[in-house]
Amino acid sequence: MKINTISPDSSKFLQILDSIAKPPEILHYAGKLPKQRRPTVAIVGTRKPTAYGKEVTTRLARELATKGVVIASGLALGVDALAHRAALEAGGTTIAILGNGLPRIYPATHQALAEQILDQDGAILSEYEKNEAARPHYFLERNRLVSGLSDAVIITEAASRSGTLNTAMHAMEQGKEVFVVPGNITSPMSIGCNQLIKQGATPLMHSDEVLEIIAPELLAAPSHSHIAVQDPLQAAILKHVTEGIRDGDILQQTIGCSATDLSTALTMLEIAGAIRSLGANQWTLR
């Protein structure tokens, strides 16, 4: 891993960091930084997302990445990793900001993910010296860079005492738009999100709502994830999944096909990259 050093004010993409509290004088990075400023959105959240959190994180990151938005996050377990992976799967650009020094990757289980980010022309950033170990307060310091590098922050799922709320606080102090995915009021993993909405954060239902604020010119951009489907059954499945039906049994009843035909069609759509399994016969768009 080749480690480079750069001053934020010397990079058109990083200059946005000059306006945050305690701006870093230098950053260490591996990979490729965009040469020009591009719309950038941070997607962060709990390290232990529910199935709902996994689904909305993946969908939002993928939709934004296919429109050309850079996805930023912290390479942590849970929502962060899901956002990075979804951006990569969409063929987009993603940037990870670490709470430790390069070339160390923390957590170590994300070494392969870090390598994939670099392989797909993304970047990994750190303000800490080479091989500096991760420390709890480093992650809180790092959060100001995650929000500071971004034009907006999305929080998809967060408990009441989640460290993600620290990123939201930095974003608000920086004057960034904070979008929050509303959650089930009985879910502990959505308490933090629902509290932020009560405090004035913007509820988020669709990725286009983010683009309307930070990059309206991208709303008309084609989605690279669109899959043309000729088979009528597959088309019907896609239509109903897009409308929010996830359960395989309900899909079968709604469409009126046999279980065997449905299973075959689902498999073909999964192979084509149009849908993915959530487990327990639940499906969502890729």
Protein Blocks (a to p, Z undefined) as FASTA:
>chain_A
ZZddddfklpfklmmmmmpghiafbdcdedjddfbdcddddddddfbdcfklmmmmmmmm
mmmmmnopacddehighjlmmmmmmmmmnopacddddfbdcfbdcdfklmmmmmmmmmno
pacddfbdehiacdfklmmmmmmmmmmmpmbdcdfbdcfklcklmmmmmmmmnopacddd
dddfkbmklmmmmmmmmnopacdfbfklmmmmmommlmmpccfkbccdfblklmmmmmmm
mnopabfklmmmmnopafklmmmmmmmmmmnopaccebjhiacdZZ
